[in-house]
Amino acid sequence: MHTTPSPTADSSGEPAIELRDLVKTFQPLRGSTDTVVTAVDGIDLTVGHGEVVAFLGPNGAGKTTTLDMVLGLTEPTSGTARVFGRPPRSAVIGGHVSAVLQTGGLLRDLTMRETVRMIASTYAATAPVDEVIDRAGLAALSGRRVSKCSGGEQQRLRFALALLPDPRLLVLDEPTAGMDVTARHEFWQTMHADASAGRTVLFATHYLEEADAFAHRIVLVAGGRVVADGPTAEIRSRASGRTVTAVVSDDAAAPATAALLRLPGVTDVKRRGERLVVTASDSDAVARLLLGELGGRDLEITTAGLEEAFMALTGRSPGEPSAGSPPDGIPARRGAVPAEVVR
Ligand SMILES: Nc1ncnc2c1ncn2[C@@H]1O[C@H](COP(=O)(O)OP(=O)(O)OP(=O)(O)O)[C@@H](O)[C@H]1O
């Protein structure tokens, strides 16, 4: 069971993260015929202390670009990003924020422990190395060379490095990308143990299951905007609902749509051909209304898969890019991220 703390502020009265009308556009290369890409299109978000928030969205939704602004790696085109009431870079330099990004150079010939020690030596003060290794679930692997560790284990190492400064905010950008189900599971188990200590966590993911298992709150983004934001259980039920369709006459369609939208748990009603297509958490209630009062016929009920759920909530499928691709010649933005640990 998840509980959803309402966004809280610390004694300074400032939330952990505050994004106001955040916009980021990328200009095409000079001479190119490509158009401007609006990666983030007016995001408002407040994350309270101790909240664990999933930033969930399909490819190209603007997740990474938003997190980059939270980390001060890139400046907004307009709008503001504040972290603990300060400009992001200042919060990062102050040691309050760490990040685990999708990829990032690790030295392959060092062991896990040597890597953690080396990075620890670059800080003025850190949590004890052994404690960090334990918390990242690496105790049994600490003598192993990085090159001999799986992708999942290397990602746990990046997580350990991010824990070194004992940050108040941990930002993770699709930390389990490319891992198999078992490795993903292990990674989140490790995270679970750590987050229960009260750290604020914001993580980007494509996986509804991951968001569901780990986050208190899901912020669903598509096309650079927030399309749903709420307690995990609520978003989960909206996303895992059923689709009920029935043939309804043209005359009845508009009043039937209005009546259906008044039913609790109905998240979407569309006209497709001669059918009304209803997405709802309580398919029985929808079926009763459709077949009874609304005079529908030829009823069908299907369970909404993740694909459909995404479409119902975002208007597009998980793999569909939302804001156009980067213009030719612009390097993939991951390469621009300098390191996996941001201080
Ligand atoms: N440096 C850049 N130049 C041009 N366009 C960019 C740049 N970085 C990102 N974009 C575009 O901005 C949009 C949002 O990208 P972003 O990486 O933030 O999305 P995302 O939700 O993190 O996607 P994914 O899940 O695939 O990582 C995409 O259309 C992307 O192609």
The ligand as an ORCA input file, in Angstrom:
! r2SCAN-3c Opt
* xyz 0 1
  N      19.443     18.739    -27.894
  C      18.293     18.582    -28.522
  N      18.069     19.148    -29.718
  C      16.904     19.008    -30.361
  N      15.855     18.305    -29.881
  C      16.021     17.706    -28.692
  C      17.233     17.805    -27.949
  N      17.072     17.100    -26.807
  C      15.825     16.589    -26.840
  N      15.194     16.944    -27.960
  C      13.822     16.596    -28.361
  O      12.964     17.009    -27.320
  C      11.916     16.067    -27.133
  C      11.915     15.598    -25.690
  O      13.079     14.805    -25.477
  P      13.428     14.158    -24.065
  O      14.719     13.435    -24.230
  O      13.325     15.182    -23.013
  O      12.218     13.131    -23.902
  P      12.103     11.873    -22.946
  O      10.718     11.883    -22.435
  O      13.200     11.872    -21.941
  O      12.302     10.693    -23.966
  P      12.968      9.238    -23.778
  O      12.030      8.480    -22.926
  O      13.037      8.722    -25.170
  O      14.314      9.429    -23.150
  C      12.158     14.973    -28.143
  O      11.379     15.227    -29.273
  C      13.613     15.101    -28.440
  O      13.891     14.616    -29.735
*
